[in-house]
Amino acid sequence: MNKPDNKNLLWKYAGLATQFLIGIGLFLFIGLKIDKWLKLNTPVAVWVLPSLFIAAVMIKIIKDTAQKK
């Protein structure tokens, strides 16, 4: 087996972290706008949208890193 280059892994995970942070920020912003538009007192969309994003990213990471049969 070939051992992956550490620099390639670093850039791969740095890119993943950047996408994760930008995605959470984007979904928070969209959630704020939805809550303001619906005039909700409780920030429902601010909690739900980023939570769905985090769950989707975690599922994708698990599928991508699972051992292939």
C-alpha positions, 0 to 999 in steps of 0.5 A: 500500500502507498502511504498518502503524502502528508501535505496532500492530506493536510490540504484535503482536510484544510479544504474540508474544514473551510467548506464546513465553516463556510457552510455553517455560516451560510446556513446560519445566515439563511436561518436568520433571514427565514426566522426574520421573514416568518417573524418567529420569536424562537429561532427555529431555522437558525437551529434546524438548518445548520443541524441538518447541514452538520448531519449531512456532512457527517454522513458524507464523511462517514461514507467517504472514509468507510472501507470499501468491500 
